[in-house]
Structure formats: C-alpha cells, structure tokens
Amino acid sequence: MTNKDSAPQFLSYRDAIGRLKWVDAVEALRHGHTLPRAEIRDAFLGPPTGTMMSRSAYIEGLGYGAKTFTVLDGNAARGLPTVQGAMLVFDHDTGGLLSIVDSPLVTEFKTAADSVLGASLLARADSRHLLIVGAGTVATSLVKAYTAVLSGIERVSIWSRRPEQAQDLVARLEGVNADLIAVTDLRAAAADADIISSATMARQPVILGDWVRPGTHVDLIGAFKADMREADDALMAKGALFVDSRATTLGHIGELMMPIASGAITAGSVLGDLYDLVQSDARRRQSNDEITVFKNGGGAHLDLMIAAWIARAMAV
C-alpha cells in the first residue's frame, strides 16, 4: 500500500487490470480467511431494478474498507455499466485513507475469485468440463479465473438465454487454455458438466436439480437480492450446501430465503462457509458422487481482502 504520509492512491480499472493475476486473487481470499472473522455491515437503498449498496468491513490484521456502488439493470440497454462505484481502503492502525479502488475492478476479481476458491475446496479434483450459465461481464471473468486456477479444466461450455451472446463471448475470449463452445441446450450441458457456474440476473430458477448428475459442483453467483434465485428447491435440497459467508447470505439472499421459506432446506442445511472451509477440512466433499452447491453471496470483507491485495500489487 501507499506510505501512510502520502495521498491516497486512486486505482482505476484501466490502469490495474493488466497487472493482476487470478491465481494471486484467489490466494488473497484464501489468506484473508485465515484471519479473524470480519465485522460486516450492509445497507441497500432503492428499487429492485436500481439499487445502491453500501458495504463496510473491518478485519483484524488487515484494516477497514467500505464499498458504495449502484446496480441498475437498465444500464446495459443504455450502453452504460450495470455496476458503478468505488472502494475505500483504510489503514489498520491509523484509520487513514490509503486507497480508492475502482469498484468494477474490485468486483470483477472478488466475484470470480470467490467462486474459484469455493470450487478449489469443493469440486472434484478430476473436474474437466465447466459450464458457464450467462454470458455477461461476470461470465467473462469466470472463464478466465477458472481456467487460470483450476488447471484440469479442458472444456468450457457457455449458455445464454440469447444464443448470440454466448457465441459473441466465445469469439471475444483470447488466451484461454481450454476448448470454448457456445451451447443452446442448457439441460444437456448441465447433465454433462463437472462444474456449473451460474451468473445471471434470474428471478426464477434456471438450473434444476433433476438436470444435475452426481459429483457435480454447482457455483451460484447471480442472485444477490431477496427476490432473486438461480437454482430450484430440488437442487438446493439434494446438494451439500456451502456459502462464502453466513453473515451475507442467510436472511439476505433469495437463493437461500426462498427454499427455507418453502421448507426444502433449513438454515442448518448450510454446512459451512469459506472460513470453515479454509481453516478446517472437517466438512468438505464427502465422495465423488456428492453434489456440492456453493452460494457466492459476496460481502464487504471479500471486497476488502481483494482491494487490499490490489493496492499492494499496484504499489510494487
């Protein structure tokens, strides 16, 4: 990070993106979960289609962070970013402002690294086929992160409600060490995948439990509000369920709230979060036939871990 007596650095997406590595991002999250559990506070304002979120965290041994950003569903049609904002990183000892990090930069690395860390702890070691559900900005970073960190991935299938989006994404991606293919039959692709990573804006399930074969790891990213979900009750009930953070998922996200309300699962169905998975191997995957489900809910503590890493990496 910057010297405590200097002005805070502003780290833009354009200046930093080419200097950061996915393997290092995942390691930053892994290390962050060896530290004491974070204190977290979230605030949500605005309608479902135009929300402002403010997420703050304190991690002993790392420092303080606050990210404020807006999520406007209609911005894509306007040619504008869906997510806009900034992350503030404060010094652990003095409370001084050290860095202002472009929110999309933090979010891109945090979101994909969160999921890949979960998969590295829960997916089968022999996983070869990755299915990405969705073809937006998050899908792009997921392909890059998964193939950079999980070296066994040989094939990546991409599905989108609009097939041309999946085709365009495959055409744009370069330097990926795996075979890329756009698929139109989601059910068939899900039945053949070793890892399913879903990043959509769905408010109704797009992945059904009946489609998923034994041994699959399912990574759910898109649902971040109470009225959103990507998996049906059957999938949530049949899988061994994990989350990135109990504090930011239980009681906050429709992916869990809806199946709890229906009685398909209970809060006790969540077997662990990333702190549990990183600090102890008491409960991970139990067999090659077990279906594991990981809910990526995000959280300010993850933003802080990633933003602090970005600041350190850019200071070198």
Secondary structure, DSSP 8 states (H G I E B T S, - for coil): ---TTS--EEE-HHHHGGG--HHHHHHHHHHHTTS---EEEEEEES-TTEEEEEEEEEETTTEEEEEEEEEETTHHHHTS-SEEEEEEEE-TTT--EEEEEEHHHHHHHHHHHHHHHHHHHHS-TT--EEEEE--SHHHHHHHHHHHHH-TT--EEEEE-SSHHHHHHHHHH--S-SSEEEEES-HHHHHHH-SEEEE----SS-SB-GGG--TT-EEEE-S--STT--SB-HHHHHHSEEEES-HHHHTTT-HHHHHHHHHTS--GGGEEE-HHHHHH--SSS---TT--EEEE----HHHHHHHHHHHHHHHH-
